[in-house]
Amino acid sequence: MPMKILTCKTLLDVFTSCLPFEFGVYTDTYNYDGPRRTAVLVSGGGTNLQAIIDAKGRRELPHAEIALVVSSDRNAFALERAKKAGITCSVLDETDYTDNNGVFDGVKYDQDLAAVLQSNRIEIVVLAGFLVILGSGVLNLYRDRIINVHPSLIPSFCGEGFYGLFVHEAALARGVKVTGATVHFVNEITDGGKIIMQKAVEVVRGDTPGTLQRRVMEQAEWIILPEALEALCAGRLE
């Protein structure tokens, strides 16, 4: 029986067909010269951060180095998750940038966040429940290198005011039968950047905002966020 010769193109086709990603746009350009130093920005419990940490532990993020976690809340439990994983942490507490009249200094926050990211040589930024709107300084420094996970199928239930349980409350109030999660690039428009990946999740009779939130996290967010991060770091996103 004649031996079948596998060419480089054949091997590349086989490799590409085995990629686990369900959604997204990829190119053939790899441009790999080491793991990309990645910062994860958080404000709360850090469940999506934990999903990234766990994916790294399973060796599913070979092109990403989780180099920094930045929190907008000094009491966020996400910081404990980061410390347990041995990840460098930085706190830029939102209250420290808010005056006695409740006015938030977004310009100063943006400058300090940019300085922290640059001083840690960060290349990729992940928003994982980060509740501070990014300013133009950070957006321009990391154009097309910032991703966010949102707990709905954008363009549904997104934009200003749609975060956390509010998203799931709105989905249940509207009576949708299917919801899900979206990973997208971040730009000046809240939840308005180019969509990278989406995954649908069924809404079940009797769901509450809490039960739906948990199902969306487990069946969508915790899956597609690490996948999108790896795709971005590996240079497979257009």
HELIX and SHEET records of a PDB file:
HELIX    1   1 CYS A    8  SER A   17  1                                  10    
HELIX    2   2 THR A   47  GLY A   57  1                                  11    
HELIX    3   3 ALA A   78  LYS A   84  1                                   7    
HELIX    4   4 GLU A   94  TYR A   97  5                                   4    
HELIX    5   5 GLY A  106  SER A  119  1                                  14    
HELIX    6   6 SER A  136  LEU A  141  1                                   6    
HELIX    7   7 LEU A  165  ARG A  174  1                                  10    
HELIX    8   8 PRO A  209  VAL A  216  1                                   8    
HELIX    9   9 MET A  217  GLU A  221  3                                   5    
HELIX   10  10 TRP A  222  CYS A  233  1                                  12    
SHEET    1   A 7 CYS A  89  VAL A  91  0                                        
SHEET    2   A 7 ALA A  64  SER A  71  1                                        
SHEET    3   A 7 ARG A  36  VAL A  42  1                                        
SHEET    4   A 7 ILE A 124  LEU A 127  1                                        
SHEET    5   A 7 ILE A 146  HIS A 150  1                                        
SHEET    6   A 7 VAL A 178  PHE A 185 -1                                        
SHEET    7   A 7 ILE A 195  GLU A 202 -1                                        
END                                                                             
